[in-house]
Structure formats: structure tokens, C-alpha cells
Amino acid sequence: MKQIRRYMCVDEIPDKTERVLDLNVLPRIRELLISSTSHIQYEACWILTNIAAGNSGHTSAVVNSDFIPPLIALLTSETDQVRVQAAWALGNIAGDCKEYTQLLLDHGIIQPLLAIPYRICYDRKKDIQARHVVCWVIANLCRWDNKDWKQVEPCFEVIQETVLRFDDQDVLSEAIWAMSRIFHAKNSGCEQLIQVDLIRKLVHGINSPRLSVQTPVLRCMTNISGDLDPSHTQVLIDAGILESIKKILSVAYNHQPAVIAEVLHCLSNITAGTTSQKQAVHTVGLFRHVHDLLGSRDMKVRKEACHVLRNAVDRDATPEHFRDVVGSEGEIFLPLTTLLADSQGDLSSQLHVIETLNIIFSRGNEPEIRALYPNFEAAVTGQNVYVTAMTEMSPQNFANIFKVYEALFLSPDDDLAPLMVQCVVAEREVQKQNGVEEKRVVDAVVGHFKPGLSGADFVKAEKLRRAVARDLGFMMDQYLHVQRKKVVDDLIAMDLISGGLERLVVAVRGREAQE
């Protein structure tokens, strides 16, 4: 057994698991696991741990050989190292797929697993090691959706205790990953984890120098703030999350883009909250840092920054919040339209930018908000004040919009119009549940012209393209209306119009009428 275990631990042998399985030793290992000494049981558990750590086929070999019951039985072994090693093997099984997770839950893994840390006395090192493995197994058990969370809820107390009592970074990492998955599932039992002292400990971890802790903490904060219950977000704010976020964003260049993007994702959830929660973000002074990140080199960071600002001006934002986001001189417009132009091919991101601009345009004509911008008076009575402001501040705003608008309507993909028709037909037939063959044929044709897309994907992308173009067309019409009614001194703006913009609008309107 020891020789097999040592062989399995040699990294330089790439196909070692297949070689061991080819020996057909699993039945014998199972016999020894059930009725041998603790030393041999430990070696057997270690071998199974390594096999189950492989691909899904390797894990299936362990499960199909009926190792789950004896491994769970060993969680109550009299030997510390056997209990921990058996848990480790079961954790690898849980991490493979949701079916195996449910199998473990149905075999009663929870109670003996949770007892492991409490059976180790007077040995801090062993206690930390055992708790690390147990929290890691719990995190894997929480990985998959569609489980019966009532079976998992007994784990919540152990997770809570671990986060509050332990400072070991590896242990904390696993416990917080488990929490993030619990909050992601949004099951009713997670309410017991929304406690001020626990959340305060998590918020403190946002500024951890170790990514292994910071990453799950941020994911946890994002999942909590993404809950529909504003009281959960308020607990985060009361625990000081906004100050911690400001500390990160004020030195964003010191952090990886993935960290900044996750911070902004969390902040966008907060700015989607109540008026008082928007006010808290305003009071801490975070919008200035978000503005700066619209110009980041990382596209994901820019997109998340846009989401923050979109949510901040939507719905019940006060005029003061609005001005804080838009800027006293409309500073938000140029980075937003630049992001729009830079998002070529990413229709979803373009739609988010357009939604943000449309919200600003819509709310910007509210009397209380408009009064904050006396210099942004529309050249035409009733014309949108912010379309005019965008024109006056920088013609580059509409150059950016035109760049996207032109690409959408003068795309070579227009040659695929007949394919679009077939996709719509196929989509309707499939909805009637009698056009599966039609769908298969269309998917094959789409796959030829657009590798990786199905007919339904193509229809969805085309609908999104038209939605983006429709909203951009509305902005262009407003822009042209303003320009016709005032003297255009700016050469760039004049070039934009004389370069065929009006002809393009006419052509597009004609094409839409034909469709």
C-alpha cells in the first residue's frame, strides 16, 4: 500500500492514475479500507485521495467501486490522521459534480464530518489542519446548485465559528469560499450568517495582502450585496465595506485587474440599493475613483465601472447623487462614449453603456436635476439637454457613437440576412416542439458561417444588435436635430455631418421600413 501511495505522489509520471487503475487494485483496497489496521487505512485513504483528485473518469472509478460508505465510516475513526485523510478523499469526490455531492449528502456525510475538529484535543497544529480540510470539504459540498440546502445548513455554525476564531490564512480561505457559495445560492438558511461581528471580520479581509483570502472575501461581499434584501447590504455598509473599497480603489494600480473588477461588481450591487445606500457611497466619495476606472486599460474593469454608475443614477438617486456621477461639467460623457466605441463586437457591453446614457438623458430633463446645470441649456426648446451638452463639450462623443452605429449597419453580416430569416423560422418551429430537425439543419449552417454559434444564439445576437442600433439611432437623430438648429463652428462636428451621417440615417430608416 505504501509503495502504491508513494508512486501516486510522483508528479513526473503523467499517467500514474491510469496505471494504478489498470492493476485492478480497487477491490482489494476497499477490503483493506474496511477491515485493516489504522495505518493501512490511512495509506488506502491517501491513494483514494490521489485517484479522486484526477479527472472525472478517475473520480467515477472510486465512486463506482462503492468507496463512499466506507470512507464516510472512517470519518469516525479513532485515529486523527485517518479521519482527516478520509475527509480529504471525500472532498475530492464532492468537487467533481453535483450528482456525487448529493450522493455524499444522502449517505450522511455531514454529521461525522462536522465532528472531526472537535475530536482533536490540545494540539493546535492538528486542529488547524483538520479544520482546514473540513472547511474545504464543506466548500466543495456547497459548490453545486439544486441541492437540498437543509442537509447542508448544519455546516453553517462550523463555518461561522471558523471565520470568527481562526486567523490561519489557509483555514480562513476555505471557510470564506464556503460562505461565498452559500450566499450565492441565496437559500433561506444563510440568514444566520448575516451577523455584524462575522461580516465585520469578512470586511476586514478585503484588504488582506493574500489573494487566497481577498478573492473569496470579495466574492462573498458581492453575493451578499447582490441579494434582493437591502438589509443585508446595509449590514455590509455598517461593517465598513465602503471605506475598505475606497482604500482599494484609491490605489487601484497596486491591485490586479480581477480584484478591481470584483470590487466594482460589489459596489454596483450597493449602488443598486436604496437612496440612503446611494447616499453612503456619495458620502464616502467613491464616484471619483469609479470615474477614473472608466479609463482603465482593462476592459472588464471599465465595464464594471459603467455598471456602478448606471445603477447610481437610476431610479431613486437624488439630484446630488446624479451630479456626483455625471460630474459638474458632464465629465462622464467622454469616457462612456469611448467605452462604447472600444466595445466593438461586445453587444452586451454596448447595451449597458447605452442604457447608462439613456438613463442620464431621461433623468437629466427632470427640473430638479436640470437646475443643477444652468450652463447646459438646449439650443432647441424641448430638446434633450444632455444630448446638447455632449455636443458642446466634445464632438468626439458623437464620433464615438457614429463609429459603433456605422459598424452595426454597414457590417458584412448583413449578407447573412437570409440566414437570419431561417433562424427565426427554426426558433418558432422549435417553440412549437415539432421542429427539431429544422433546428439541427440551421445550427449546422450557422456553425459554418459563425463558428461556435447555434441558430438560437444567432437570433439572440441579431436582436441585441438591432436593439443597440435602435437606441444609437435615436441619439444620432437627436444630435442631428440639434445641429440643424444651431450654427456649427466645430470642424470635427461639421466633418461628421458632411461625411455622410445624414445619408446613413436616411438609408437605415429606409432599410428598416422595408423590413
N, C-alpha and C positions, 0 to 999 in steps of 0.2 A: 504493500500500500504506500509506504513512504517513497519507494522508487517511482511509482506512478505519479505521486504528488509532485516530487521534485522534477520529473520530466515535464509535467504540465506547467511548471513555473518557468521553464526556459523560454524566454522571449524570442530567441533566434530560430526556433522551429515553427514556421508559419502554419503547418498543417497538423500540429500535435494533437488537437482535439479529434480530428478525423481518425488519426492513427489509433488513439486510445479506444474510440468507439468501435473501430473495426475489430478490435480484440474481443468484442462481445463480453466485456467485463462487468457491465452494469448489473446484471442479475446477481453476480457474486458480491458486488459492492453493497447491494441492497440487503443481502443476507447478513453481511458483517455490520451494516449500519444498525440492524435491529438487535443482534444478539452477540455483540463482541464487547471488548473492553473499551473504556472511555478513550484510551489512546488511539486505538484503531478507528473508533467512531469519529474522532477528531480528524484523522487523516482522510477518512472517507468523505466527511463533510467538506474538507478543503478541495478534494478532487471534484466533487459535485459543484462547488462554488465556481471553479475554473471552467468546467464544462458549460454551466448555465450562463456564464458571462460571455459566451460566444454568440454566434448568430441565432436566429430563431429556430433553425433546424436543430442546433445543439441543445437549446433550451427545451425544445419539444421532446428530444430523446430522453431527457431527465424526467419530464412530466409523464410521458407515455410509459415510462418504466415504473410508474407508481411510487415515486420518491416523496411526494408531498406529505402523505400521512406519517411516515417515519421521521421525516425532517421536523415536522411540527411537534411530534412526540419528544424529540431531543431538545426542544426549547425549554423543557422542564428537567433536563439532565442535572445530575448532582455536580457536574464539572463545569466550571465557568467557561473555559475555552470551547467546550463542545456546544454549549448553549449559544455562544456568540457566533461560532462558525456556522452552525445550522441556520441561524438567523440570516447570516450573510448569503448563504446559498438560496434561501427563500426570497431574499431581496432581489437577487438576480432574476429569479423566476417572475416575481411581481413586475419587474421592469420591462418584461418582454412584450406583453399585450394585456388588454383589459380582460380577456377571457381567463387568463391564468390568474390575474388579480382576484377575479370573482371566485375562482376555484379555491384560492387560498382563504378567502373570507368565509366561504361556505364550509371549509374544513376546520374553521375555528382557530385561525392563527392569532387573532387579536389578543385575547387574554393571556396566553403564555408568553407572547412577545412582550407585552407591557410589563410583565412581572420581572423580566431579566434585569433591569437596572437596580431593582430593589433587593436582589438576592446577593449582591456583591457588597460586602461589609469591610470597612476600614482599609480600603485600597483605592485611593483617589485615581491612580492611573488606570486601573482596571475599570473603575466606574465610568471614567471619561470614554474609554474605548468601547465599553458596552453600550453606553448611551449614544455614542456616535453611530454605531451600527444600527441600533434600534430606530433612531430618528431617520436614518437613511432608508430603512425598510418601510417606515411609515410614509415617507415622502414618495416612495415608489407605489405604495398602495393607494396613494391619493392622486396618482398621475393621470388616471383614465377617467373619462366621464361615464355616465349611465350606470353607476354602481349604486348599491343601496347604502347611502351615507349613514344610516342608522347603525350599520355594522362597524363603521369607521369612527364614529363620534367618541367612543371611549378613549381614542388616541389623543383627543384634544387636550385633555388635562396634562398628559405627559409632555406634549409639545409646549404648552404654556409654562409649565414648571421648568423645562429645559431652557427656554429663552430667558426667563427671569433669573434663574440661579446660576447659569453657567456662562463663562466668558471665553471658553476654549473656542477658537475661531472655526475649527472643523465641525465641532458639535453644533455650534450656532448656525452654520451654513445649512446643514441638513435639516435642522428643526425649522428654519425660516423658509426653506424650499417647501417643506410640508405645509406650512401656513399659507404660502402663496397659492398653492394648488387648492387648498381648502376654500380660500376666499374666491378663487377663480370659479369654483363650482357653484358658489352662491347658495349653498344649502342652508336651511334654517338653523342648523346647529352651530354655525360659525358665529352666531351672536355672542356666545360665551367667550370668544376670543377678542371681542371688541371691548377691551378694558384699558383704562387710561394708563396704568403702570406698564402693561405689556406693550401698548402702542408707543409709549414714550421710549421704551428700550429699543423698539424697532426703528423709530425715527432717529435715535442716536446712531444707529448703524448705517444710516445713509452716507455719512461721511467717513465710513471705515476705509482705511488705506488698502484693504484686501478686497479684490473683486469677488472672491468666493463668498463674501458676506454682503458686500454692497449690492451685487446683482440680484440675489433673491429678495433682499430688503426692498429694493426699488420695485421689483415685480409685485411684491406683497402690497406696497403702497398703491400701486396702480390698480390692482384688483379691488382693494378696499374702496378707493375713491371712485371706481367705476360702478360701484353698487348704486342701485336706484334710491337707497335710503340716505338722504342728506345728513342724517345724524351721524352716520359712520364717517363721512367726510369731515364733519365738524370735530370728531374726536381726533382725527389727524391734525387738523389745524390747531386745536387746543394743545396738542402734544408738541407743537413747534415745527411742523413739517415745512411751512413756508420759509422760515428762517434757514432751515437746512438746505432747502432748494436754492435759496439766494446765495448761500455760501458756495454751492457748486457752480451755479451759472455765472457768478461774478469772476470765476477763474476757469471758464469752460475750456480754455486751451490746455489746461492741465489734465483733462479727463478724456477718455476715449469717446469717440462719437456715439457709440452704442449706449454709453452711460448717459450722455446728454439727451439722446433721443428718448430714453426711458423716463428720465426726469421730466421732460416736456410732456410726455404722454400722461404721466401722473398729474401734471399741472393743468393739462387740458381737461381732465376729468373734474378737477376742482373748479376751473372757470366755467364749467357747465352747470355748476351748482346754483345755490340761492344768491339773492342780491347781497346779503351780508357776507357770503363766502367770496363773491367777486370783490367786495369792498376790502376784505382781508388781503387779497392778492394786491389790490391797488395800494393799500396802506404800506405793505412791506416794500413796494417799489420794484416789482418783478417784471413789469411790462417792458421797461427799458432794455433789460437783458434779453428778453424774448425778441424784441425788435432787432437787436444786434445779430441774433442767431438766424434770422431770415437770410442773412448774407453768408452763412456758413458754407464751407466747401463741401460738406456732407449733405447729400440730398435728403436723406431720411430726417436729419436734424431740421432742415428747412421745412419739410412737410409737417413735422410735429409742432414746430413753432407756429405755423399757419393755423393748425387746429386749435392751439391755445388762444390765439387772437380771435378766431372765428367764434368760439364759444364765449369769449369775454364780451363781445359786442352784441350777442344775440339776446333775445327775449328781454329779461328784466334788468339789463345793465343800465345804470344811471347815466345821465349826460356826462358826469365827471369821469366815470369808467370809460365811456365812449371816447372822450378826448384823450385820456391816458393811453388808449390803444391806438387810435388813429394818429395822434400827435397834434400839437397845436398848429402845425403848418401842413398837416396831411402827410407826414413823413412815411407813413406806412405804404403809400401807394406804389412808389417805385420798386421797393424790394418785393412787393406782392406781384406786380406785373412782370418783373424779371423772373420770379419763380415760375409764373405761368409760362413764360417763353422757354424757360430751361427745362420744363417738364414734358418736352416733346415725346410723344409715344405713351405717356402715362396719363391716360384719360381720367382716371380716378383722382389723381393729384390735381389735375387741371380743374376738375369739377369742384374740388374743395376750395381752390383759390377763387373761382368764380362765385361760389356761394358766399365766401367771405366778402368779396367786393359788393355783391348784390345786397347783403345784409347792411353793409355800410351805406350804400346808396339809399336803401329803403329807410333806414333809421335816421340817416343824415338829413332828411327833409322834415323830421319832426321839429316843431317850433322850438322846443327847449334845447335841442341839440344844435339846431341851425343858429340859434342866438349866440352860441359859443364861437362861431366862425363868421364874424361880420365882414371879413375881407373876401370870403368865398361866395360872392353873390353871382348867381347865374346870369348869363348875358341875355337870356330869354326868360320871360316870366313863365313860371311853371316848369322850367327845365330843371333837371336834377342838378343840384348844387355841386355834388361831388364829381360828376362827370366833367363839369366845367372846371372845377378845381384841379382835376387830374390833367386837363389840357393846359391850363395856365402854368402849373408848376413844372411840368416836364412833358414835352411831346413824346419822350421816349416811352411813357406809359402806354400810349396807343400804338406806338410802333411795336411794342411787345405783344399787345393784343392782336394786332394785324398779322404778326408773324404766325401766331397759332391759328387764327381764323383762316388765313390763306392755306396753311398746311392741311387743315381739315377738309377744305372744299376743293383743293386742287391736288388731292392725293392720288397717286396711281391706283389706290384701292378702289377708286370709282369704277375701274374696269371690272371689278368683281360684283357689280350690281346684279347681274343675273343670278349669281351665286347667293346673294343676299335674299333674293326672292325665293329661291329653292329652300334656303334655311328657314325662312318664315313659314313656308308651306309645311316643311318637315316638323317644325316646332308645333304647329297647330295639330298635325296628324298625331304626333306623339301624345299630345294632351288628350286626344280622344282615345288613347290606348290601343290604337289599331294601326299605327304607322311605324312600327319598329324597324321594318326593312327599309322604309324611306329614310329614316334617321341614319341607319347604318351607311347607306349609299352617300348621303350628303356629308356625313362625318368623314368619309374616305376622300371625297372631293375637296372639302375644306382642308383636310390634313395635307393634301398635295400643295395647295396654294398658301396655306397658313399652317406650317408645321406646329404641332402641339395644341391646335385649337379644334374643338368639336363644332358642329353646326350651332348648338345652343350657345357656346362661347362666342361664336362669331356674331350671332344675333345680339347678344348682350353687349358686346364691344361696339357694334354699329349703333345700337340705341344710345349708348353712352356718348359716342362720338357726335351724334346728332343733337343730343341734349346740350353738350358743351358748345357746339357750333351755334345752336339757337340762342343761348344766353350771350355768347360773344357777339352774335349778330345784333342783338338788342343794344349792347353797349356801343357798337360801331354806328348804329343808326342814331343814337343819342349824340354821339360825338360829331357826326356829320351835320346834324341839325344845329348844334351849337356853332359849328364852324361856318355854316352858311349865313348865320345871322350876325356875325361879327367880323371885323377886319382881322385877317390872319397875317401877322407880321413875321412870325417864326418860319424860317425857311424849311426846317425839318417838317413842320406840320403841313406846309404848303406842298412839299415834295410828296408827302404821304398821300394827300388827296389827289394831286395831279398824276401820281404814279399809277393810278388805275383803281383806287379803292372804291370809288363810287361805281365804276363799271362792274367791279367784282360783286358789290352788293346787289346791283340790278340783275346780274347773271345768276346769282344764288337764289334770289327771290323768284326768278323765272323758273329755275330748276325745281324749287320747292313746289311751285304752282303746278308743274307738270306731274310731280309725284302724287 
